[in-house]
């Protein structure tokens, strides 16, 4: 399988993200802890921007200059999930050198996982904690 490890990482991001936002509503997206911290809407917008920039860089070796429009939480989540699918298709067709793949893992993909953790923490604070799970035992199918 082309870029198997990166594609599995994307599928893991997809799985954890879906679990994190499953019970969230648009009101959650505007939760603010103040002191300059991002709202869940802003975090999701940033996650989408990082993922899209990663895809564009792989395809065109350039970075998009425009910032994406800020959407409500559910719309941001849907857009992010669609971008995961688009990036997975790109990765399925273009084998990347190992050192390039390492940079994607240590940079944008790890950044996104960190932000999923932030959303999880904010979700608990908001009153919708994510049920515990042994993620190493989760059935994650690459390419979904």
N, C-alpha and C positions, 0 to 999 in steps of 0.2 A: 504494500500500500504506500502510495506517495505521501511523504511527510507524516507518517503514521503518528509519531509522538506529538507533533504540533497539533494535528487534527484531534487526537485524543484529549489533549489539553483544552482545546476549544470546546469539545463535547462536555468535558468536566466543568468548564466555565458555564456552559449552557445549563447543565443540570443544577449546579449550585445556585445560579442566578434565579432559575425558575422556582426553586424551593424557597429562596429568600423573598421573592416578590409575590408569591402565590396569594396571600390574603391581604395584600396592601391595596389601599384605595388612593384616589387622587389627593385626598386630604393629607395622607402620609407624605406625599411628595413635597409638600410645602413646610414640613416640620423644620423648625429652625432652633438650634441650640444657642444661637447668638455668637458673639465674639468672632465674627468673620468665618464661621464654619459654613460649609456648603449644606444646602438642603438635599434631600434625596433626589429631587428633580435635577438639581445642578450636578450632583454626582453622576446620575445616569446620563445626562447630556455629555459630560466629560468622558465617560466610559465609551459612549457611542463615537465621540470624536477620536479617541485613541484607537479604537478598532477600525474605523474607517480610514484613518491616516495610515495605519499599518497595512491595510489592503491596498490602498493607492500607492504606497511606497513599494510594495512588492510588485505591483503591476507596472508602475510608471517611473519608479525611482525618484519621485517627487512627493512633496507634502501638500495637501490641500490648504490653501490660504484662508478660506472662509470658515467661520465658525458656524456650526449647525444651529438652526432655529431651536429655541427652548420650547419644549412641549410639556403637556401634563404628564404625570407619572405613568399612567397606563400606556399612553402613546409613546413615551420615551422607551418604556420597556419593550413594546412591540417593535419599535425601530431598531433597538439594540439586538433583539433576537433575530431579526431579519438580516442584520449585518453579520452576525455570526454565521448564518447560512451562506451568505455571499462569500465571506472570507474562506469558509471551508471549501467551497467549490474552487476558489482560486488555488488553495493549497493542494487540492486533489489533482490539479493539472500541472503544477510547476514544482518539481523537486528542488528544494533549496539546499545549498551547502550546509554542512553541520554547524559551522561557526556562525552563519547567518541565522540559523534556527535557534542557536543558543542565545543570540542577541534578542530575538523576539521573545523568548521565554523569560529572560532576565529583565527585559524592559517592559513592553506594552502588556504582555499577557500576565505577568506578575502584578503590574499596576492594577489591572482590571480585577484580579483576585483580591487584592487589598481593598479595593472599593466595594466589592461584594461583601467583605467583612464589615466595612463601615455601615453599609445598608442594613446588614443583619443586626448590628448593635443598635442602630437607630430604630429598627423595627421592634426590638424588645422594649426600648424606651417608650415607644409609641403605644405599646400594649398588645402587640401581635408577635410574640416570640416565635422563633422558628423551632419546630420540634427537633430534639436531638436525633442524631443518626450516625452510624459508623460509615463514613463516606468511602472508606476503602472497600467496603462490601457492596456498595451501590452498583447496580447494573447500568453501566454507561456504555452506550453504543456509539462508536466513532461515526461521524457523518450525520448525526441527528441533533 
